[in-house]
Amino acid sequence: MAIAQFKPKMREIRLDTEDFEERFAEYDIISEFTGIILTLVAVEGNVRYTSFVTATYADVLRNQKEAIA
């Protein structure tokens, strides 16, 4: 008999973009849909925090991250 591994479920919480940016310094920008709307994603523990942004605003955020790096 095999013992089933414990697989914690990841919760997802959507945040307003302003709140997301204030809370997370490190995040990924991904395209989950058509590319017009992009998703900001940060993970803490078993929680995936997301916020939707336009492609134009995502470009602004990418440029800011590159300027800081």
Biopython code that builds the backbone (N, CA, C, O; Angstrom):
import numpy as np
from Bio.PDB.StructureBuilder import StructureBuilder

atoms = [
    (1, "MET", "N", (0.840, -1.175, 0.000)),
    (1, "MET", "CA", (0.000, 0.000, 0.000)),
    (1, "MET", "C", (0.889, 1.243, 0.000)),
    (1, "MET", "O", (1.793, 1.377, 0.825)),
    (2, "ALA", "N", (0.621, 2.124, -0.917)),
    (2, "ALA", "CA", (1.401, 3.357, -1.028)),
    (2, "ALA", "C", (0.781, 4.439, -0.156)),
    (2, "ALA", "O", (-0.437, 4.515, 0.005)),
    (3, "ILE", "N", (1.632, 5.253, 0.389)),
    (3, "ILE", "CA", (1.164, 6.376, 1.204)),
    (3, "ILE", "C", (1.089, 7.600, 0.301)),
    (3, "ILE", "O", (2.063, 7.950, -0.365)),
    (4, "ALA", "N", (-0.046, 8.232, 0.284)),
    (4, "ALA", "CA", (-0.233, 9.425, -0.547)),
    (4, "ALA", "C", (0.592, 10.571, 0.021)),
    (4, "ALA", "O", (0.580, 10.825, 1.225)),
    (5, "GLN", "N", (1.303, 11.252, -0.854)),
    (5, "GLN", "CA", (2.096, 12.402, -0.445)),
    (5, "GLN", "C", (1.183, 13.573, -0.125)),
    (5, "GLN", "O", (0.148, 13.758, -0.764)),
    (6, "PHE", "N", (1.567, 14.350, 0.854)),
    (6, "PHE", "CA", (0.805, 15.545, 1.205)),
    (6, "PHE", "C", (1.111, 16.618, 0.178)),
    (6, "PHE", "O", (2.264, 17.018, 0.018)),
    (7, "LYS", "N", (0.084, 17.088, -0.519)),
    (7, "LYS", "CA", (0.246, 18.133, -1.521)),
    (7, "LYS", "C", (-0.605, 19.331, -1.118)),
    (7, "LYS", "O", (-1.807, 19.360, -1.383)),
    (8, "PRO", "N", (0.010, 20.306, -0.486)),
    (8, "PRO", "CA", (-0.785, 21.467, -0.078)),
    (8, "PRO", "C", (-1.317, 22.224, -1.292)),
    (8, "PRO", "O", (-0.609, 22.404, -2.283)),
    (9, "LYS", "N", (-2.534, 22.652, -1.207)),
    (9, "LYS", "CA", (-3.127, 23.412, -2.293)),
    (9, "LYS", "C", (-2.659, 24.868, -2.217)),
    (9, "LYS", "O", (-2.551, 25.450, -1.138)),
    (10, "MET", "N", (-2.391, 25.425, -3.368)),
    (10, "MET", "CA", (-1.978, 26.818, -3.416)),
    (10, "MET", "C", (-3.213, 27.688, -3.568)),
    (10, "MET", "O", (-4.032, 27.474, -4.463)),
    (11, "ARG", "N", (-3.337, 28.657, -2.699)),
    (11, "ARG", "CA", (-4.434, 29.609, -2.799)),
    (11, "ARG", "C", (-4.004, 30.749, -3.705)),
    (11, "ARG", "O", (-2.815, 31.034, -3.848)),
    (12, "GLU", "N", (-4.993, 31.400, -4.317)),
    (12, "GLU", "CA", (-4.708, 32.558, -5.156)),
    (12, "GLU", "C", (-5.501, 33.747, -4.644)),
    (12, "GLU", "O", (-6.703, 33.655, -4.396)),
    (13, "ILE", "N", (-4.811, 34.853, -4.494)),
    (13, "ILE", "CA", (-5.437, 36.092, -4.029)),
    (13, "ILE", "C", (-5.151, 37.179, -5.047)),
    (13, "ILE", "O", (-3.995, 37.422, -5.395)),
    (14, "ARG", "N", (-6.191, 37.828, -5.519)),
    (14, "ARG", "CA", (-6.025, 38.946, -6.463)),
    (14, "ARG", "C", (-5.974, 40.246, -5.676)),
    (14, "ARG", "O", (-6.781, 40.484, -4.777)),
    (15, "LEU", "N", (-5.024, 41.063, -6.031)),
    (15, "LEU", "CA", (-4.852, 42.362, -5.382)),
    (15, "LEU", "C", (-4.989, 43.475, -6.410)),
    (15, "LEU", "O", (-4.761, 43.275, -7.603)),
    (16, "ASP", "N", (-5.361, 44.630, -5.930)),
    (16, "ASP", "CA", (-5.327, 45.833, -6.748)),
    (16, "ASP", "C", (-3.858, 46.077, -7.123)),
    (16, "ASP", "O", (-2.962, 45.807, -6.324)),
    (17, "THR", "N", (-3.618, 46.576, -8.314)),
    (17, "THR", "CA", (-2.245, 46.756, -8.798)),
    (17, "THR", "C", (-1.415, 47.639, -7.868)),
    (17, "THR", "O", (-0.248, 47.347, -7.606)),
    (18, "GLU", "N", (-2.014, 48.706, -7.378)),
    (18, "GLU", "CA", (-1.279, 49.604, -6.470)),
    (18, "GLU", "C", (-0.861, 48.864, -5.198)),
    (18, "GLU", "O", (0.277, 49.001, -4.749)),
    (19, "ASP", "N", (-1.763, 48.092, -4.620)),
    (19, "ASP", "CA", (-1.445, 47.317, -3.415)),
    (19, "ASP", "C", (-0.373, 46.272, -3.710)),
    (19, "ASP", "O", (0.528, 46.046, -2.903)),
    (20, "PHE", "N", (-0.483, 45.640, -4.877)),
    (20, "PHE", "CA", (0.489, 44.624, -5.274)),
    (20, "PHE", "C", (1.895, 45.223, -5.351)),
    (20, "PHE", "O", (2.849, 44.663, -4.810)),
    (21, "GLU", "N", (2.008, 46.360, -6.025)),
    (21, "GLU", "CA", (3.316, 47.002, -6.191)),
    (21, "GLU", "C", (3.909, 47.450, -4.854)),
    (21, "GLU", "O", (5.123, 47.387, -4.663)),
    (22, "GLU", "N", (3.064, 47.899, -3.936)),
    (22, "GLU", "CA", (3.554, 48.320, -2.620)),
    (22, "GLU", "C", (4.052, 47.134, -1.805)),
    (22, "GLU", "O", (5.009, 47.256, -1.040)),
    (23, "ARG", "N", (3.402, 45.985, -1.972)),
    (23, "ARG", "CA", (3.705, 44.826, -1.139)),
    (23, "ARG", "C", (4.898, 44.017, -1.635)),
    (23, "ARG", "O", (5.665, 43.490, -0.829)),
    (24, "PHE", "N", (5.064, 43.912, -2.959)),
    (24, "PHE", "CA", (6.081, 43.016, -3.515)),
    (24, "PHE", "C", (7.121, 43.763, -4.337)),
    (24, "PHE", "O", (6.787, 44.505, -5.261)),
    (25, "ALA", "N", (8.383, 43.554, -3.988)),
    (25, "ALA", "CA", (9.479, 44.120, -4.768)),
    (25, "ALA", "C", (9.884, 43.140, -5.875)),
    (25, "ALA", "O", (10.322, 43.559, -6.947)),
    (26, "GLU", "N", (9.741, 41.857, -5.618)),
    (26, "GLU", "CA", (10.104, 40.817, -6.581)),
    (26, "GLU", "C", (8.839, 40.127, -7.073)),
    (26, "GLU", "O", (8.053, 39.609, -6.280)),
    (27, "TYR", "N", (8.654, 40.126, -8.378)),
    (27, "TYR", "CA", (7.489, 39.472, -8.968)),
    (27, "TYR", "C", (7.779, 39.161, -10.422)),
    (27, "TYR", "O", (8.724, 39.687, -11.010)),
    (28, "ASP", "N", (6.955, 38.300, -10.991)),
    (28, "ASP", "CA", (7.061, 37.956, -12.408)),
    (28, "ASP", "C", (5.903, 38.586, -13.159)),
    (28, "ASP", "O", (4.843, 38.842, -12.589)),
    (29, "ILE", "N", (6.117, 38.830, -14.441)),
    (29, "ILE", "CA", (5.061, 39.315, -15.325)),
    (29, "ILE", "C", (4.834, 38.224, -16.353)),
    (29, "ILE", "O", (5.733, 37.890, -17.124)),
    (30, "ILE", "N", (3.625, 37.666, -16.362)),
    (30, "ILE", "CA", (3.333, 36.567, -17.280)),
    (30, "ILE", "C", (2.106, 36.886, -18.119)),
    (30, "ILE", "O", (1.289, 37.735, -17.762)),
    (31, "SER", "N", (1.995, 36.187, -19.242)),
    (31, "SER", "CA", (0.834, 36.326, -20.110)),
    (31, "SER", "C", (0.012, 35.058, -19.994)),
    (31, "SER", "O", (0.432, 34.000, -20.462)),
    (32, "GLU", "N", (-1.163, 35.154, -19.370)),
    (32, "GLU", "CA", (-2.017, 33.981, -19.210)),
    (32, "GLU", "C", (-3.120, 33.937, -20.259)),
    (32, "GLU", "O", (-3.736, 32.890, -20.463)),
    (33, "PHE", "N", (-3.375, 35.045, -20.918)),
    (33, "PHE", "CA", (-4.491, 35.108, -21.848)),
    (33, "PHE", "C", (-3.985, 35.471, -23.240)),
    (33, "PHE", "O", (-3.199, 34.720, -23.817)),
    (34, "THR", "N", (-4.409, 36.583, -23.781)),
    (34, "THR", "CA", (-4.087, 36.950, -25.160)),
    (34, "THR", "C", (-2.827, 37.786, -25.301)),
    (34, "THR", "O", (-2.358, 37.983, -26.421)),
    (35, "GLY", "N", (-2.270, 38.276, -24.226)),
    (35, "GLY", "CA", (-1.103, 39.132, -24.309)),
    (35, "GLY", "C", (-1.441, 40.600, -24.161)),
    (35, "GLY", "O", (-0.546, 41.412, -23.927)),
    (36, "ILE", "N", (-2.709, 40.963, -24.289)),
    (36, "ILE", "CA", (-3.131, 42.345, -24.090)),
    (36, "ILE", "C", (-3.180, 42.653, -22.596)),
    (36, "ILE", "O", (-2.798, 43.735, -22.152)),
    (37, "ILE", "N", (-3.657, 41.677, -21.838)),
    (37, "ILE", "CA", (-3.691, 41.782, -20.381)),
    (37, "ILE", "C", (-2.641, 40.827, -19.837)),
    (37, "ILE", "O", (-2.645, 39.640, -20.163)),
    (38, "LEU", "N", (-1.750, 41.341, -19.015)),
    (38, "LEU", "CA", (-0.705, 40.526, -18.403)),
    (38, "LEU", "C", (-0.980, 40.405, -16.909)),
    (38, "LEU", "O", (-1.759, 41.169, -16.339)),
    (39, "THR", "N", (-0.328, 39.432, -16.293)),
    (39, "THR", "CA", (-0.545, 39.161, -14.881)),
    (39, "THR", "C", (0.753, 39.354, -14.112)),
    (39, "THR", "O", (1.790, 38.806, -14.484)),
    (40, "LEU", "N", (0.692, 40.136, -13.036)),
    (40, "LEU", "CA", (1.803, 40.236, -12.104)),
    (40, "LEU", "C", (1.631, 39.088, -11.115)),
    (40, "LEU", "O", (0.531, 38.877, -10.604)),
    (41, "VAL", "N", (2.695, 38.346, -10.839)),
    (41, "VAL", "CA", (2.591, 37.177, -9.971)),
    (41, "VAL", "C", (3.714, 37.197, -8.935)),
    (41, "VAL", "O", (4.884, 37.387, -9.266)),
    (42, "ALA", "N", (3.328, 36.996, -7.675)),
    (42, "ALA", "CA", (4.296, 36.827, -6.591)),
    (42, "ALA", "C", (3.796, 35.675, -5.728)),
    (42, "ALA", "O", (2.590, 35.517, -5.537)),
    (43, "VAL", "N", (4.720, 34.870, -5.208)),
    (43, "VAL", "CA", (4.336, 33.724, -4.392)),
    (43, "VAL", "C", (4.988, 33.855, -3.024)),
    (43, "VAL", "O", (6.191, 34.090, -2.910)),
    (44, "GLU", "N", (4.169, 33.700, -1.988)),
    (44, "GLU", "CA", (4.642, 33.659, -0.602)),
    (44, "GLU", "C", (4.015, 32.437, 0.048)),
    (44, "GLU", "O", (2.794, 32.348, 0.172)),
    (45, "GLY", "N", (4.849, 31.504, 0.461)),
    (45, "GLY", "CA", (4.312, 30.294, 1.078)),
    (45, "GLY", "C", (3.426, 29.550, 0.094)),
    (45, "GLY", "O", (3.844, 29.246, -1.023)),
    (46, "ASN", "N", (2.208, 29.260, 0.508)),
    (46, "ASN", "CA", (1.249, 28.564, -0.348)),
    (46, "ASN", "C", (0.255, 29.519, -0.971)),
    (46, "ASN", "O", (-0.846, 29.108, -1.336)),
    (47, "VAL", "N", (0.615, 30.777, -1.100)),
    (47, "VAL", "CA", (-0.304, 31.771, -1.641)),
    (47, "VAL", "C", (0.305, 32.403, -2.887)),
    (47, "VAL", "O", (1.445, 32.868, -2.881)),
    (48, "ARG", "N", (-0.480, 32.406, -3.941)),
    (48, "ARG", "CA", (-0.079, 33.039, -5.209)),
    (48, "ARG", "C", (-0.865, 34.343, -5.312)),
    (48, "ARG", "O", (-2.089, 34.331, -5.443)),
    (49, "TYR", "N", (-0.154, 35.464, -5.253)),
    (49, "TYR", "CA", (-0.780, 36.784, -5.356)),
    (49, "TYR", "C", (-0.711, 37.234, -6.813)),
    (49, "TYR", "O", (0.336, 37.125, -7.451)),
    (50, "THR", "N", (-1.823, 37.737, -7.336)),
    (50, "THR", "CA", (-1.864, 38.176, -8.724)),
    (50, "THR", "C", (-2.535, 39.532, -8.856)),
    (50, "THR", "O", (-3.319, 39.953, -8.005)),
    (51, "SER", "N", (-2.202, 40.199, -9.949)),
    (51, "SER", "CA", (-2.843, 41.457, -10.309)),
    (51, "SER", "C", (-2.771, 41.578, -11.822)),
    (51, "SER", "O", (-1.741, 41.265, -12.420)),
    (52, "PHE", "N", (-3.842, 42.025, -12.441)),
    (52, "PHE", "CA", (-3.882, 42.171, -13.893)),
    (52, "PHE", "C", (-3.487, 43.587, -14.300)),
    (52, "PHE", "O", (-3.893, 44.564, -13.671)),
    (53, "VAL", "N", (-2.686, 43.681, -15.368)),
    (53, "VAL", "CA", (-2.268, 44.976, -15.902)),
    (53, "VAL", "C", (-2.305, 44.911, -17.429)),
    (53, "VAL", "O", (-2.310, 43.829, -18.017)),
    (54, "THR", "N", (-2.332, 46.069, -18.050)),
    (54, "THR", "CA", (-2.270, 46.115, -19.513)),
    (54, "THR", "C", (-0.831, 45.865, -19.958)),
    (54, "THR", "O", (0.105, 46.023, -19.173)),
    (55, "ALA", "N", (-0.661, 45.479, -21.202)),
    (55, "ALA", "CA", (0.671, 45.236, -21.744)),
    (55, "ALA", "C", (1.528, 46.494, -21.691)),
    (55, "ALA", "O", (2.730, 46.419, -21.438)),
    (56, "THR", "N", (0.912, 47.651, -21.929)),
    (56, "THR", "CA", (1.643, 48.919, -21.887)),
    (56, "THR", "C", (2.197, 49.190, -20.491)),
    (56, "THR", "O", (3.357, 49.574, -20.338)),
    (57, "TYR", "N", (1.356, 48.986, -19.473)),
    (57, "TYR", "CA", (1.810, 49.217, -18.100)),
    (57, "TYR", "C", (2.860, 48.175, -17.698)),
    (57, "TYR", "O", (3.787, 48.488, -16.952)),
    (58, "ALA", "N", (2.721, 46.962, -18.181)),
    (58, "ALA", "CA", (3.725, 45.931, -17.899)),
    (58, "ALA", "C", (5.080, 46.343, -18.471)),
    (58, "ALA", "O", (6.112, 46.097, -17.847)),
    (59, "ASP", "N", (5.090, 46.964, -19.646)),
    (59, "ASP", "CA", (6.336, 47.469, -20.226)),
    (59, "ASP", "C", (6.967, 48.532, -19.339)),
    (59, "ASP", "O", (8.185, 48.558, -19.163)),
    (60, "VAL", "N", (6.139, 49.405, -18.783)),
    (60, "VAL", "CA", (6.636, 50.438, -17.862)),
    (60, "VAL", "C", (7.281, 49.771, -16.648)),
    (60, "VAL", "O", (8.364, 50.170, -16.220)),
    (61, "LEU", "N", (6.624, 48.769, -16.101)),
    (61, "LEU", "CA", (7.175, 48.062, -14.925)),
    (61, "LEU", "C", (8.479, 47.346, -15.265)),
    (61, "LEU", "O", (9.422, 47.367, -14.475)),
    (62, "ARG", "N", (8.536, 46.715, -16.431)),
    (62, "ARG", "CA", (9.776, 46.036, -16.851)),
    (62, "ARG", "C", (10.922, 47.042, -16.972)),
    (62, "ARG", "O", (12.042, 46.771, -16.540)),
    (63, "ASN", "N", (10.634, 48.200, -17.559)),
    (63, "ASN", "CA", (11.671, 49.228, -17.705)),
    (63, "ASN", "C", (12.147, 49.728, -16.347)),
    (63, "ASN", "O", (13.336, 49.986, -16.161)),
    (64, "GLN", "N", (11.228, 49.864, -15.401)),
    (64, "GLN", "CA", (11.607, 50.286, -14.044)),
    (64, "GLN", "C", (12.511, 49.234, -13.396)),
    (64, "GLN", "O", (13.519, 49.575, -12.777)),
    (65, "LYS", "N", (12.146, 47.948, -13.542)),
    (65, "LYS", "CA", (12.946, 46.881, -12.954)),
    (65, "LYS", "C", (14.339, 46.835, -13.572)),
    (65, "LYS", "O", (15.324, 46.616, -12.867)),
    (66, "GLU", "N", (14.427, 47.043, -14.903)),
    (66, "GLU", "CA", (15.723, 47.038, -15.573)),
    (66, "GLU", "C", (16.581, 48.222, -15.123)),
    (66, "GLU", "O", (17.794, 48.085, -14.965)),
    (67, "ALA", "N", (15.957, 49.380, -14.917)),
    (67, "ALA", "CA", (16.694, 50.564, -14.495)),
    (67, "ALA", "C", (17.263, 50.385, -13.085)),
    (67, "ALA", "O", (18.343, 50.889, -12.774)),
    (68, "ILE", "N", (16.535, 49.672, -12.248)),
    (68, "ILE", "CA", (16.985, 49.426, -10.864)),
    (68, "ILE", "C", (18.109, 48.410, -10.839)),
    (68, "ILE", "O", (19.037, 48.532, -10.040)),
    (69, "ALA", "N", (18.036, 47.405, -11.707)),
    (69, "ALA", "CA", (19.036, 46.306, -11.720)),
    (69, "ALA", "C", (20.368, 46.720, -12.252)),
    (69, "ALA", "O", (21.287, 45.904, -12.318)),
]
sb = StructureBuilder()
sb.init_structure("model")
sb.init_model(0)
sb.init_chain("A")
sb.init_seg("    ")
for serial, (resi, resn, name, xyz) in enumerate(atoms, 1):
    if name == "N":
        sb.init_residue(resn, " ", resi, " ")
    sb.init_atom(name, np.array(xyz, "f"), 0.0, 1.0, " ", f" {name:<3s}", serial, name[0])
structure = sb.get_structure()
